[in-house]
Amino acid sequence: MGGEGDIEAYDIYGDEVLTELIRRDRYLQRVEDDECQLVQDIEAKAEVLRQPLYQFLWGEMLNHGVCVPKHSARGMALLQTAAEQGSAEAMVKLAEYYYSGKLVITDKNRAVQYVLPAAANGDIRARLMLVRLFGEGYGSPRDYELGYHWLYNSYFDDSAQHKQAMSLLKMLAAKMPESIVKRAQQPQLYTQ
């Protein structure tokens, strides 16, 4: 084994592995590390089976020209389709693109529209981004309390994420009445 001429086999990524690669922003590097041997499998899972995580991956490969010719229009359409199927990863990525103006015209209110459903479903990256956008004055002030509540009552993976959340919450709290901030800090948010 391991001699010259041996063929190394690569398995397509499972959902848990792919989700972790996406969250650590290592998904494109992994495709390259695997010497682009899984391109046809990734494309089939995205285009034929229409699996959202693979639509995300295939779309990003097209957006960045990783192992395939760059085709941003098709890549963004795949991200949109994955987001419409409920992929928090795709929602966050689209929001990031609209936030930064990469591949699209900068539109931070559209970024809010993409990241809000992912934040509502508990995605911590989405919650951080949503509170950042609210703190910068984008989105509807009517939603500030809900965004604050979600992030304040979240669980954090590490101290850096916790520190970032505290900074963003402070920024958003400056835009809200103190009584609303206190209410948003409660474990249960009661709206009337």
C-alpha positions in Angstrom: 0.0 0.0 0.0 1.1 3.6 -0.7 3.4 2.5 -3.5 3.8 4.2 -6.8 0.7 3.7 -9.0 -1.7 3.2 -6.1 -4.9 5.1 -6.5 -6.2 7.1 -3.6 -10.0 7.0 -3.2 -11.9 10.1 -2.0 -15.4 9.9 -0.5 -18.0 12.6 -1.0 -18.5 14.6 2.1 -21.3 13.8 4.5 -23.7 16.6 5.6 -22.1 16.9 9.1 -18.5 17.1 7.6 -19.6 19.6 4.9 -21.5 21.8 7.4 -18.4 21.9 9.7 -16.2 22.8 6.7 -18.6 25.6 5.8 -18.7 27.0 9.3 -14.9 27.0 9.5 -14.7 28.5 6.0 -12.6 25.5 4.8 -14.9 24.1 2.2 -13.2 25.4 -0.9 -9.7 24.5 0.4 -11.0 21.0 1.1 -12.1 20.6 -2.5 -8.7 21.7 -3.7 -6.9 19.5 -1.1 -8.9 16.5 -2.5 -7.3 17.4 -5.9 -10.7 18.3 -7.4 -11.6 14.6 -7.7 -15.1 15.0 -6.3 -16.3 17.8 -8.8 -18.7 15.5 -10.7 -20.2 14.1 -7.4 -20.6 17.6 -6.0 -22.2 18.8 -9.2 -24.6 15.8 -9.3 -25.7 16.3 -5.7 -26.3 20.0 -6.4 -27.8 19.9 -9.8 -29.6 16.6 -10.0 -30.4 15.7 -6.3 -30.8 19.5 -5.4 -29.3 19.0 -2.0 -28.9 22.5 -0.4 -25.5 22.0 1.2 -24.1 20.8 -2.2 -25.9 23.6 -4.0 -24.0 25.9 -1.6 -20.7 24.2 -2.3 -21.2 24.0 -6.0 -22.3 27.6 -6.1 -19.3 28.7 -4.2 -17.0 26.7 -6.5 -18.5 28.5 -9.4 -18.3 31.9 -7.7 -14.6 31.5 -7.1 -13.6 29.3 -10.0 -12.4 26.4 -7.8 -11.8 23.3 -9.9 -14.2 24.7 -12.5 -14.4 27.8 -14.7 -15.7 30.8 -12.8 -19.4 31.5 -13.4 -20.7 33.8 -10.7 -24.2 34.2 -12.2 -24.8 30.4 -12.0 -23.1 30.3 -8.6 -25.3 33.0 -7.1 -28.4 31.4 -8.5 -27.4 28.1 -6.7 -26.9 29.9 -3.4 -30.3 31.6 -3.9 -32.0 28.2 -4.5 -30.3 26.7 -1.4 -31.4 29.7 0.7 -35.0 29.2 -0.6 -34.8 25.6 0.6 -33.9 26.8 4.1 -30.1 26.5 4.1 -28.8 28.8 6.8 -25.3 28.5 5.3 -26.6 29.9 2.0 -28.6 32.6 3.7 -25.6 33.8 5.7 -23.3 33.6 2.6 -25.7 35.7 0.5 -26.0 38.2 3.4 -22.2 38.4 3.5 -22.1 39.1 -0.2 -24.7 41.9 0.0 -23.0 43.3 3.1 -19.6 43.5 1.4 -20.7 44.2 -2.1 -18.7 41.2 -3.4 -20.3 39.7 -6.6 -23.3 42.0 -6.1 -24.2 45.6 -5.5 -23.8 46.4 -1.8 -27.3 46.3 -0.2 -27.2 45.9 3.6 -31.0 45.9 3.9 -31.1 42.9 1.5 -28.4 41.4 3.7 -30.9 41.7 6.6 -33.6 40.0 4.6 -31.3 37.0 3.9 -29.9 36.7 7.4 -33.1 37.2 9.4 -34.6 33.7 8.8 -31.3 32.0 9.5 -31.0 34.0 12.8 -34.6 33.0 13.7 -33.7 29.4 13.3 -30.8 29.7 15.8 -27.7 30.1 13.5 -25.2 31.9 15.7 -23.3 33.4 12.7 -26.6 34.8 11.4 -27.5 36.2 14.8 -24.1 38.0 15.0 -24.5 39.4 11.5 -28.1 40.5 12.1 -27.2 42.4 15.3 -24.3 44.0 13.5 -26.6 45.1 10.7 -29.2 46.4 13.2 -26.5 48.2 15.2 -25.3 49.9 12.0 -28.9 51.1 11.4 -30.1 48.7 8.7 -33.3 46.7 8.8 -36.5 47.7 10.7 -36.1 49.2 14.2 -39.2 47.1 15.1 -37.0 44.0 14.8 -34.2 45.3 17.0 -35.6 43.8 20.1 -36.0 40.4 18.6 -32.5 40.4 17.2 -31.1 41.6 20.5 -33.1 38.9 22.3 -31.9 36.1 20.1 -28.2 37.0 20.4 -28.4 37.8 24.1 -29.9 34.3 24.8 -27.5 32.4 22.5 -24.8 29.9 23.4 -21.3 30.6 22.1 -18.7 28.3 20.8 -15.7 30.2 22.2 -14.7 33.3 24.1 -13.9 35.3 20.9 -17.5 34.7 19.7 -18.8 35.7 23.1 -16.7 38.9 23.1 -17.9 39.8 19.6 -21.6 39.2 20.7 -21.1 41.5 23.7 -19.7 44.3 21.6 -22.5 44.0 19.0 -25.2 43.9 21.7 -23.7 47.0 23.3 -23.8 48.8 19.9 -27.4 47.8 19.3 -28.5 48.6 22.9 -27.4 52.2 22.2 -30.2 52.4 19.6 -32.9 51.0 21.9 -34.7 52.4 24.9 -33.4 50.9 28.2 -36.8 49.3 29.0 -36.8 47.4 25.7 -33.2 46.2 26.2 -34.2 44.9 29.7 -37.2 43.1 28.2 -35.0 41.6 25.4 -32.6 40.2 27.9 -35.3 38.0 29.4 -35.2 34.2 28.6 -38.6 34.5 27.1 -39.7 37.4 24.9 -43.3 38.4 25.4 -44.7 40.7 22.8 -48.0 42.3 23.2 
